[in-house]
Amino acid sequence: MTTSDTELLADSNPLPSGLDARLLDHLTFLIEVDKLKTVLRQSPLAAADRRENDAEHSWHLALMVMTLAEYADEPIDVGHTVKLVVVHDLVEIYAGDTPLYDTEAGVSQQEREDAAADRLFGLLPEDAGRAMRALFDEFEARETPEARFAKAMDRLQPLLLNWMARGGTWRTPGVTADDVRARKAVIGDASAPLWEAAQRLIDEGERRGWARTTR
């Protein structure tokens, strides 16, 4: 089944008539976000010879929040942080994934993702859409302990996958170990022990030749 850039998935097989209007909006949104499973990221899976998709990434982040919350420098609301990591990449359904080391694509990332957020969360009833958009905006602003920890998980998860791939995206042309450190430094904004562990992985990856020392 294929759809155009503007067609909703639900339009290809409309839901039965007579459904409550509010519920219909919720169900339409939930069908639309199935597209997240088709958005490929750059990170390789540890368990299979393919790249992960955004839905897999979001699930992994949610589990990481539950597992690693004890390493947060500040107390966090685990349930709220899980909401942040589940919602944060939904906009990529329309905006696409922006690879971490693609500086050119990064220039337009915020504009693309803001427009995507307006479009996607606009499918929901107004109050529900506002609540979902608030989670997305909180993650991006990183002004709360929960948002900082969510962002840390977003940077730590692909680091683990790249370690298992013996470099993975660290081998991107022009990327050095110092670039990796710079991009992952936000982990330290939320967790000193996790940032220390991340640096050890990067250091060892550089020593093994999985990340370039110089350009």
C-alpha positions in Angstrom: 0.0 0.0 0.0 1.3 3.4 -0.9 0.1 6.9 -0.2 1.1 10.3 -1.5 2.9 12.9 0.6 -0.4 14.5 1.5 -2.8 11.5 1.8 -3.4 10.1 5.2 -3.1 6.4 5.7 -6.7 6.2 7.0 -7.9 7.7 3.7 -6.9 4.6 1.9 -9.5 2.5 3.9 -11.8 5.0 5.7 -13.0 4.0 9.2 -16.7 3.2 9.6 -19.2 6.0 9.6 -20.9 6.8 12.9 -17.8 6.8 15.1 -17.6 9.5 17.7 -15.8 12.5 16.1 -13.2 12.8 18.8 -12.4 9.1 18.8 -12.2 9.2 15.0 -9.5 11.9 15.2 -7.5 9.8 17.7 -7.8 6.7 15.6 -6.8 8.6 12.4 -3.7 9.9 14.2 -2.8 6.4 15.5 -3.1 4.9 12.0 -1.0 7.8 10.5 1.9 7.3 13.0 2.3 3.7 11.7 4.4 5.5 9.1 7.1 5.9 11.7 8.0 2.2 11.2 9.1 3.1 7.6 11.5 5.9 8.5 15.0 4.5 8.4 17.8 5.8 10.5 21.5 5.6 9.9 22.3 3.4 12.9 22.8 -0.3 12.2 21.0 -2.8 14.4 23.1 -4.9 16.7 20.9 -8.0 16.1 20.5 -7.9 12.3 22.3 -6.7 9.2 20.1 -3.7 8.5 19.4 -0.2 9.7 16.9 0.5 12.5 13.7 2.4 11.9 12.4 5.3 14.0 9.7 3.2 15.8 12.4 0.7 16.9 14.6 3.6 18.0 11.8 5.1 20.1 11.0 1.8 21.8 14.6 1.3 22.6 14.8 4.8 24.1 11.7 4.1 26.3 13.3 1.0 27.7 16.6 2.8 28.3 14.8 5.5 30.3 13.3 2.8 32.5 16.5 0.9 32.8 19.0 3.8 33.3 16.9 6.3 35.2 19.0 5.6 38.4 22.0 7.2 36.7 20.3 10.6 36.2 22.1 13.4 37.9 18.7 14.9 39.0 15.6 13.0 40.0 13.3 12.4 37.0 9.7 11.4 36.5 10.3 8.2 34.5 6.8 8.1 33.1 7.0 11.6 31.7 10.5 11.0 30.3 9.1 7.9 28.5 6.4 10.1 26.9 9.1 12.5 25.7 11.2 9.8 24.0 8.1 8.2 22.4 6.9 11.5 20.9 10.1 13.2 19.9 10.7 11.5 16.6 7.1 11.3 15.4 7.7 14.5 13.3 10.1 12.5 11.2 7.1 10.9 9.5 6.9 14.1 7.5 10.3 15.7 8.1 12.4 12.6 7.5 15.4 11.6 9.7 18.3 14.0 9.9 21.6 12.1 10.3 23.6 13.4 13.3 26.7 14.1 11.2 24.9 15.7 8.2 25.6 19.4 9.0 23.9 20.5 5.7 20.6 18.8 6.5 20.9 20.1 10.0 20.5 23.7 8.9 16.8 23.2 7.9 16.0 20.5 10.5 14.2 22.8 13.0 12.1 24.4 10.3 11.1 21.1 8.8 10.3 19.5 12.1 8.3 22.4 13.4 6.1 22.3 10.2 5.8 18.5 10.6 4.7 18.9 14.2 2.0 21.4 13.2 0.7 19.0 10.6 0.9 15.7 12.5 -0.4 16.9 15.9 -3.0 18.9 14.1 -4.7 15.6 13.3 -5.7 15.2 17.0 -8.5 16.9 18.9 -7.2 20.4 19.7 -6.5 19.7 23.4 -4.8 16.4 22.7 -2.7 18.0 19.9 -1.6 20.8 22.2 -0.5 18.2 24.8 1.4 16.2 22.3 3.1 19.3 20.8 4.1 20.4 24.3 6.0 17.1 24.8 7.8 17.6 21.5 8.7 21.2 22.4 9.9 20.2 25.9 12.2 17.6 24.4 13.7 20.0 22.0 14.2 22.8 24.6 15.9 20.5 27.1 15.0 22.8 30.0 13.7 20.2 32.3 15.6 17.3 34.0 13.3 14.9 32.1 14.0 16.5 28.7 17.8 16.5 29.4 17.7 12.8 30.3 15.6 12.0 27.3 18.1 13.7 25.0 20.9 11.9 26.7 19.2 8.6 25.9 18.7 9.7 22.3 22.5 10.2 22.0 23.5 7.2 24.0 21.4 4.6 22.1 23.0 5.0 18.7 26.4 5.1 20.4 25.8 1.6 21.7 24.7 0.4 18.3 27.7 1.9 16.6 29.9 0.2 19.2 28.4 -3.1 18.3 28.9 -2.4 14.6 32.6 -1.6 15.2 32.1 1.9 14.2 28.9 2.2 12.2 28.2 5.9 11.5 31.4 6.9 13.2 33.0 5.9 9.9 31.0 8.5 8.0 33.4 10.3 5.6 34.9 13.4 7.3 33.8 12.4 10.8 36.4 12.1 13.5 36.3 10.8 17.1 36.3 14.4 18.3 33.2 15.0 16.2 31.6 12.0 17.9 32.5 13.4 21.3 31.2 16.8 20.5 27.8 15.4 19.3 27.5 13.1 22.3 28.5 15.7 25.0 24.8 16.4 25.8 24.8 13.1 27.6 26.9 14.8 30.3 24.1 17.4 30.8 21.9 14.7 32.3 24.2 12.0 33.7 27.9 12.2 34.7 28.3 8.4 35.0 26.7 7.7 31.6 28.8 10.4 29.9 31.9 8.9 31.5 30.9 5.5 30.1 30.2 7.0 26.7 33.6 8.6 26.5 35.2 5.3 27.3 33.4 3.6 24.4 34.4 6.4 22.1 38.0 6.4 23.3 38.3 2.7 22.8 36.6 2.8 19.4 39.2 5.4 18.4 42.0 3.3 19.7 40.7 0.3 17.7 40.5 2.4 14.5 36.7 2.5 14.3 36.7 6.3 14.4 39.2 8.6 12.7 41.6 10.5 14.9 42.0 13.2 12.3 40.1 14.2 9.1 
